[in-house]
Amino acid sequence: MTAFSRTITLNSPPETQALAVQIGATLTVGDVLLLEGPIGAGKTHFARSLIQALLPVQEDVPSPTFTLVQVYDESGSEIWHADLYRLSSPDEVVELGLTDAFEEAICLVEWPDRLAELAPENALHLQFEVSELAEQRRLTLSWTSLHWSEKLEGIAK
């Protein structure tokens, strides 16, 4: 399977937010974003910005660090935001219902390494890296499905 990738420099939180809004506008049920990177790299800021852009009515979008999953209703479909940092086994992912959500909702997953073999093959991987500059982040998008090539065309070139 051919792998594709694109690396972007995000110079500020507003640039991260703008990219999240752009990507969010392309998402449909069954799309899974796997957000990787160290604590403080911008995963939650990206996820929060994307979710807020999709919600018909603005609401608070807290980090799901302690709840593990937050579910939002977005015009007839659901958005699942999961933070798997505290999980110790992929079995716990199944118990959360996340594997079903991969097919029935839009899913954003922080700490996707906890998914192990349960990670969807057609997911979009977003690897966030902290830069030497205070608010700058480096983001590498990678995917294997042509589905993402089409969705990301014209975004963050």
ABEGO torsion letter per residue (X at the ends): XBBBBBBBBBABAAAAAAAAAAAAAABBBGBBBBBBEBBGAGAAAAAAAAAAAABABBBBBBBAAAAGBBBBBBGGBBBBBBBAAABABAAAAAAAGAAAAAAABBBBBBGAAAAEAABBAABBBBBBBBBABAABBBBBBBBABAAAAAAABGBGX
